[in-house]
Amino acid sequence: MSRCRKMADIGRRQFLRGGAIATSGAAAAVVAPSRAKAAPAAALLEYPSNRLANIADLATNEPLDVSYPDDDAPGVLLKLGQAVEGGTGPDGDIVGFSTVCPHKGYPLAYDAADRTFNCPGHYSRFDPEAGGQQVWGQATQNLPQYTLRVDDNGDIYAEGVDELLYGRLSNVL
């Protein structure tokens, strides 16, 4: 039987060493670029800036129905009558929240006497004066609060949400 004269005769160790070098080079080429791209993308979440209302449209302790970041995300603007953390406007008392319970997606109702958002499904309650913090019930996260801005004309703009909206994998549109 005749042998091919162009074949290289290498030993097992040399073959394994060459395979290891090739494998580690391929892995480095795949991992290095993905690491460089992952950090900036994870830190950057962009939201649309939407005009929701004007300060003149609000009455103290009466929620105004809005939608943000899109028409499928019901929420409210609320003028609390006293400055609160996360509040905006001239008095620092305007806040905005999603009105979908973060536990199971039930629609929330605002109780003006109690000054809380209440869920009829599993009785979770959320305090708008404390940034939508859950004060009772089954929910495991606070109520998503809008990041608001008021311009010189009194127009109120939403520019982001601080928690994940119920039923969405991300808040990015």
Disulfide bonds with the S-S distance in Angstrom:
none
